[in-house]
Amino acid sequence: MARSINPQVTESEVTDDFLQYRFRQAIAGFPTGAILENRMHFLNIGRMEVFENNLVIVRTSGDIVLAQFVFGNNPDAKMFADLLASFRARRSRGR
């Protein structure tokens, strides 16, 4: 998460149930100084889309966007999506 360019993640925490992260708010590319927080529960994650422009969109099974991240390169974007998929699979198995 530290490699995410947008949003700029300042802190993250992974538990058995969710990924929580804090990030710097930017509106129209200008930082506001505010630190916001988001939490993604692994069981809510339906799919991740990784695009060639290093964008990762995390969606529910009903196609609601939970989060989106832009990384500096495609391998980082793919690795992030793979990590989320593994956390989701582990949680689905009840561990």
C-alpha positions as CSV (number, residue, x, y, z in Angstrom):
1,M,0.0,0.0,0.0
2,A,2.9,2.3,0.6
3,R,3.6,2.2,-3.2
4,S,0.2,3.6,-4.0
5,I,0.5,6.9,-5.8
6,N,-3.2,7.8,-5.5
7,P,-4.4,7.8,-2.9
8,Q,-1.2,8.4,-1.0
9,V,-1.5,5.9,1.8
10,T,0.1,6.9,5.1
11,E,-0.7,3.9,7.2
12,S,-2.3,0.5,6.8
13,E,-3.4,-2.4,9.0
14,V,-4.4,-5.9,8.0
15,T,-6.5,-8.2,10.3
16,D,-8.1,-11.5,9.6
17,D,-11.3,-9.7,8.5
18,F,-10.4,-6.5,6.8
19,L,-7.8,-4.1,5.4
20,Q,-7.9,-0.6,7.0
21,Y,-5.8,2.2,5.6
22,R,-5.4,6.0,6.1
23,F,-4.6,8.3,3.2
24,R,-4.1,11.9,2.3
25,Q,-7.1,13.5,0.8
26,A,-6.6,15.3,-2.5
27,I,-9.3,17.2,-4.4
28,A,-8.6,17.8,-8.1
29,G,-5.0,16.9,-7.5
30,F,-4.5,19.4,-4.6
31,P,-3.8,18.0,-1.2
32,T,-6.2,19.3,1.5
33,G,-4.1,18.2,4.5
34,A,-6.9,15.9,5.8
35,I,-6.2,12.3,6.5
36,L,-9.1,10.0,5.7
37,E,-9.7,6.3,6.6
38,N,-11.2,3.4,4.7
39,R,-11.8,-0.2,5.7
40,M,-12.4,-3.0,3.2
41,H,-13.8,-6.2,4.6
42,F,-12.4,-9.2,2.7
43,L,-15.8,-10.9,2.4
44,N,-17.1,-7.9,0.6
45,I,-14.5,-8.1,-2.1
46,G,-16.0,-9.6,-5.2
47,R,-13.3,-8.9,-7.8
48,M,-10.2,-6.8,-8.5
49,E,-9.5,-5.2,-11.9
50,V,-5.9,-4.4,-12.8
51,F,-5.5,-2.1,-15.8
52,E,-2.4,-1.4,-17.9
53,N,-2.2,2.2,-16.5
54,N,-1.5,0.7,-13.1
55,L,-5.0,1.3,-11.8
56,V,-6.6,-1.3,-9.5
57,I,-10.3,-1.1,-8.8
58,V,-11.7,-3.2,-6.0
59,R,-15.4,-4.1,-6.4
60,T,-18.1,-6.0,-4.6
61,S,-19.8,-8.9,-6.3
62,G,-22.6,-6.4,-7.1
63,D,-20.0,-4.1,-8.9
64,I,-20.0,-1.4,-6.3
65,V,-16.5,0.2,-6.1
66,L,-15.0,-0.3,-2.7
67,A,-11.7,1.4,-3.5
68,Q,-9.3,2.3,-6.3
69,F,-5.6,2.7,-6.3
70,V,-3.0,3.9,-8.8
71,F,0.5,2.4,-8.5
72,G,3.8,3.5,-10.0
73,N,4.1,0.4,-12.1
74,N,2.1,-2.6,-13.2
75,P,4.0,-5.3,-11.2
76,D,3.0,-3.4,-8.0
77,A,-0.6,-3.1,-9.1
78,K,-0.7,-6.8,-9.8
79,M,1.0,-7.7,-6.5
80,F,-1.5,-5.7,-4.6
81,A,-4.5,-7.3,-6.3
82,D,-2.9,-10.8,-5.7
83,L,-2.5,-10.0,-2.0
84,L,-6.1,-8.9,-1.6
85,A,-7.2,-12.0,-3.4
86,S,-5.2,-14.2,-1.1
87,F,-6.6,-12.4,2.0
88,R,-10.1,-12.8,0.6
89,A,-9.6,-16.5,-0.1
90,R,-8.1,-17.1,3.4
91,R,-11.1,-15.3,5.0
92,S,-13.6,-17.3,2.9
93,R,-12.1,-20.5,4.2
94,G,-12.8,-19.3,7.8
95,R,-9.3,-18.8,9.0
